[in-house]
Amino acid sequence: MPSNKLDHYEVLETIGSGSYGTCKKVRRRSDNKILVWKELDYGTMSECEKQMLVSEVNLLRELKHPNIVRYYDRIIDRTNTRIYLVMEYCEGGDLGQVIAKCKKERKYLESEFIWKLFSQLISALQECHKRENGQHILHRDLKPANVFLDANQNVKLGDFGLARVLSHDMSMAKTFVGTPYYMSPEQMNKTGYNDKSDVWSLGCLLYETCALVPPFLAANQKSLAAKIKTGRFRPIPSTYPESLSHLISIMLRVNDDLRPSVAELAENPILKKKHIERLISYPSQMSEFEQREDLLKQREKALDDREKDLERREKIFSEQEKILEQKLSRTEVLLNELQLERREQKLDLVKNKYGSSKAYQLYNKENEPYDRYLPLEKPFSSKLKYGDLNENFTRALTRAGLKTTAAALNAGGPHPRKLSHMR
């Protein structure tokens, strides 16, 4: 039941809330692990919003990458029309908060942090854009508020509510979604777009991380669309290297054919060099991270193997149960047939010994209300010492066995008292 599953977690505090619902920090009682859940009221959602929610849940279950927010569980409370998405907790908050803090303190972020951010976002988008099943996923809502950071300032890409799955590289999405400041020209033109649209949004995000403001600003959406279509923006602060400025400029090319793909950006020599330098600078940290990642993969594989083994055992037990039920049914039939055969043999013996009946006597209703005496012709010949009733007894055979009862019943006398039960 949903209520039982909700009891597996302890709510610690509310992290944020909005039109989508509430985000809360929780502790899993089984291991005290700190997680976060998104609490959504699907009862007030439109069909389109429900479809987006289902899409996000399905994508989160599939995407397993160190730079993508990890999905753990979902809990559906149908009574209150609520769904809880349990996910990885990112202690460092989101990039939007980091940028806001820098603006308040009037200082820029360090180049090394931006290179690290860029490299890890490229890695996360590569996982999305090139899936093993041949499909690729467009995030469609890349912005600072959807880029989370862990305790070590590592990137965790999240919020796939607007993501869309395309079946091959030439597929073109046409829906108008996303945050306006980070929309590509092809989205503004309401023409088809593909993974190059995510590259444009990544360029806008990277620009804002450097300049602390988006590259395109306007008083209304119409003016914003006009600026985006022209592709003109101010250069990033001169404190950053020219190589970073060049990467941003090629990602913000208006013509998406001239824009690089995520795979091409990953092969950029400067980005690869920065990645190697970071590995050399922090070998123990990377080694520990890789070990944790390998351990998680091993646990996932063990859980999958265990689940398959349980399914196999359940199937075997089900088959064995059916076989046992069949055997039990056959045994009951054989036992009934055997009992019937033995009774018939006893009846035959009595008939052969005593001949035809002259009367039927009712058996003691207290013991065998369903039974009747078999017909007996001769009285019981043995001398019985039962006081005054020694002559008024006869032997009768019922399906329960031999009985000695008062013969007075035949003569219409008082109800006999059962004196013996002979098997």
N, C-alpha and C positions, 0 to 999 in steps of 0.2 A: 504494500500500500504506500502511496506517496508520503503520508504522514510518517510512517516508519523510516523511510529513506531520508526524509528531512531531519529526523532525529539523529542521523549519523554525523551531522555537522552542528557546530556551535557558532552562532553569529557573533562576531566580535565588534564590528563597526560598519557604518555606511561610508563607502568611499566616494560615491557620486550618484546622481540621479538625473533623469531627463525625460523626454517624451517617450523614449524607448522602454523606460522602467528604472530599476534601481540596481546599483552595483554594490555588493557587500563583501567585506572581508570575513572569511569563515575559517574555522579549525576543524579538520577531520578528526573525529574522536578516536578512530582505530589506531592512528599513528601520530596524532598531533601535528600533522602537516598543515601549513597555512596555505589556503587556496582562496579563490574569489568566485562568487557566483553572480550571474546576471539574472535578476528576477524580472520576468516579463509577463504582462497581463495580455494573453492572446485573445481573451474574450472581447476586448474592445478593438481588436485589429481588423482591418479590411482583409479581403481575400489576398490582395497583392502583398500586404505586409506579412500575412501568415506564410505565403509562399517564400518570401525573403527569409523568414525565420527558419523554415524547414531547410532552405538552401544553406544557410549558415551552419546549422547543426551538422548536416551531411558533410560539408566541406571540412569543418573542424575535426570530425572523426577521421577523415582521410589524411589530412595534412599532419605529418610528424617530422618536424625539423627543429634544430636547436635555436633558430632565429624566428620561429613562429610560435605564438602563444599556444601552449599545449592544452588540449581538451581532455577532461577526465570523465565527466558523467553528465547526464541530464536527468532531471526529475520533473515529472508531469503531475500537477495537482489539478485533476479534472473538476473537483468540487468547487475550487475557487478560480478555475480557468487560468492557472498560472504555470509557467515553465521556468525551471531553474537550470542554467547552464553553468556547470562547475568547471573552472579553468585554472590555469597556472596563475599564481599571484606574482606580480612584478613590483618589487619593492621600490624601484627607482622612479615610479610614476610613468608619465608619458612625455614625449618630446615637446608637446605643446607647453607643458608646465616648465620644462627646462628653458625654453625660449622666452617664456613670460618672465622668468626669474632673471635671465640675462638682460632683458629690456629694462627691468626695474633697477637693476644694479649698474646698468649702462656699461656692459662689457660683452665682448664677443666670445664665442666658444673657441676652444683650441683646435688647431688644424688636425691634430692627431685624432681627436674625438670624432671630427667630421669624416675623416677618411675611414675610421673604424665603422662608423654609422653607415656610410655609403657602401662599404664592402659587405657588411652583414645584410643590408637591405637587398643588395644584388643577389646574395646567396638565397635569401628567402623567396625573392621573386622568381629565381631560376627554378626552385621547387614547385612554384605555382604554374609557371608558364610551360614547363616540360614535364608532364606526368608520365609514369610508366605505361599507363593504359592508352597512351596516344592522345588523350585530351589535355587541354591546358586551361588554367583558371586565370581570369582577369580579376584583379582586386577591385578596381574601379572607384576606390575611395581612399587613395593614398593621401594622408595628411598627417601633420604632427600629432594630433590627438589619437591617431590609430597606431602610432609607433610607440611601443612600451619599452621600458628598460628594467633589467633585473638589478640585483645588488652590486654586480660588477660592471654595470653600465653596458651590458650586452643588449643588442636589439632583439625585441620580440614583436613581430608584426602581428596585428590582431584586427578584430572587427571586420569579418568577411560578410557582413549583412548585405552588401551590394555586389558581391562577387558573382561572376557568371562563368559557367563552364562552356568552353567551345571545343568542338570535336577535332578540328585540325587548324593548321597555321593560317589558312586563307579565310577562315570563318570571320564574319564581320557582325559585331553586335550593333544594334541601332537604338536601344532605349536611352533615354535622357536621364542619367542618374549621376550621383557624386556631389562633391562640394564645389561650388562655382569657381572659387579661387584656384583650384587645381585641375579644372577641366581642360581637356585638350581642344585644339581648334576643330578637329573632326566631330567632337561631341557637341561643341557649340553650333556647328553647321548642321547638326542632326543628320550626319551621314554615317555610313558604316565605319566601325573602328575595331582594332584588334589589340594585341599586347603592346603595340607602340604607344597606345594611349596611357598605359601604366608608366611607360618610360617618361612621357611628358610630365605626369604627376610627380614622379620621382625627382625630375629636374626642378620642379617648383618647390618641392619639399627641401631639397638640398640647398636651393637658393635661400629659402627662408631661414634655414639653419645657420647660414653664413651672415645674411643681412638682417635677420631678426624680423623681417616683414616679407610677405609674399611678393613675387616679381610683378604681379599685375593687381592693381588696386583701382577701384572706381566707386562712384556714389551709388550706382544702380547696376542691375544685371545687364542691361543693354549696352552701357558704356564698357562694362567689364568684358563682354563678349567681343566688342570691337577691338579692345586692346589685345586680347588673347589672339585674335585672328591676325593682327599685324605682327605679333611676336616680338615687340620692342620692349626692352626692360633695362633698367640701370645696372651697371656692373656691380659685382660684389665688392665689399671693402678691400682695399689694397693690401691689408694685412695677410690676406690669403694668397697662396701661390697661383701663378698663371695657369698651371696645369689643372687646378680645380675649377677655375673660371672657364677654361676651355671645355671641360667635361659638361658643365652646366649648359653652356651655349649650344653644344651639339644635341643635348637632350631636349632643348627648347626650340628646335627647328620646327617651323610651322608645317612644312611638308613632311608627313610621316614617313614617306619613302626614303628621305634623307636622314631620318632619325635612326640612331643605332638600336639594335635589339638588346635585351638584357644579356643574352649570351655573348654578344659582341662587346658590351661594356665589361663583362667579366674577364675578357681577354685583354683588356687595356693594360699596357706594360706598367704604367705608373701604379695602377690599382693592385696588380699582382706583386709589384715590388713592395708596396706598403703592407700587403698581407704577409709577405715573407719576413719583413722587418718586425712585424708584430709577433710573429711566431718565435723569432729569435729573442726578442725583448722579454716575452712572457712565456717561456717554454713550460714552466711548472704549471702555470694557470691553464694553458691549453691542454697539457697532458692530463691534468685533473678533469677538465671538462670532457675530453675524449673518453676518459675512463668511465665517467658518469653516464655519458651517452651510450657507450658499449654495454654498461650494466643495465640501463633501461631497455635497450634492445633485447638483451638476453632475457630479462624478466617478461617482456611482451611476448617473446617467442615461447617461453615456458608456459605462460598463461594460455596462449593459443593452443599449444600441444595438449595442455591439461584439459581444455575445453573440448578438443576433438576426442580425447580419450574418454571423457565422461559421456559424450554423445555415443561413442562406440559401445561402451559398457551398457548404457541405457537401452540401446537397441538389442544387445544380447540378452539382457534381463527380460525385456519385453517378449522376445521370442521364447525364452525358457518358461516364462509365465504362461504363455499360450499352450505350450506343450504339456505343462503340469496340469493345467485346467482340463485339457483333453483326456489325459490319463486318469484324472480324478473322476471325470464324468463316466469314462468306460468302466472304472472300478465300481462305482455306485450301481451302474446297470448290472454288472456281473453279480454283485452282492445281493441285489434285490432278486435276481433270477435264482440264485442259490437258495435264499431263504424261502422263496416260493416253492422251489422244488422239494425242499425238506418238509415243508408243511404238507404238501400234497402226498409225500411218502407216508407221513404219520396218519393222515386221513385214510389213506388206503389200508394201512395196517388195522386201524380201528374198525373200518367197515368189514374187512375180512374176518375179524374176530367176533364182532357183535351183530352183524347183519343190519337189516333196515331199522329205521327209527320208529318209535311209537310216540315220541314227544320231543319238543325242544325246550330246554330250560334256559331262562335268562340268567346271565352270570351276574355276580355282585357288581352293581353299577359304580360303587365307590372305587373299585380297582380297575375294571375293564368295561367301561360303559359302551364301548363299540363292539364288544365280542358277544358271541352266542355259543351255547353248548352244542356239541355234536350229538346226533341222535344215538341213544343207547337203549338196548332192548332188555338187558339183564341187569338186575340190581347187583350192587357190590356184595360178593359172596363171603368176603373175609369177615371174621368176627371182630367187631370194633367195640371197645369198651369206652363209650361216651355217655354213660349214665342212662337216662330214660330214652335217649334218642338212638339206641344202638340198632334198631331195626329200620329206621326211616332215613337211611343214607344210601346213596348210589354214586357210582364213579362216572364221571363225564370227562371228555377230552375237548378242550377248546384250543384255539390257535396259540394260546399262551401256555398250554400244558394240561396235565391231568388234574381234575378237581374232585373233591369229595364234598358233596352238598346234600342237604336234606331233601329226601324224596317227597316230603310233604307238599312241595310246590306243585307236583303233578296232580295231587288230590285236592288242590285248592286250599291247602292249609295255610298256616302263618308263614311269613317270609323266612326262609331258612337262614341260618347263620353259617358263614364259611368256617370250616374247621381245619382244613389242610389244603396245601398247594403242592401238588406232586408234579415234579418235572420229569 
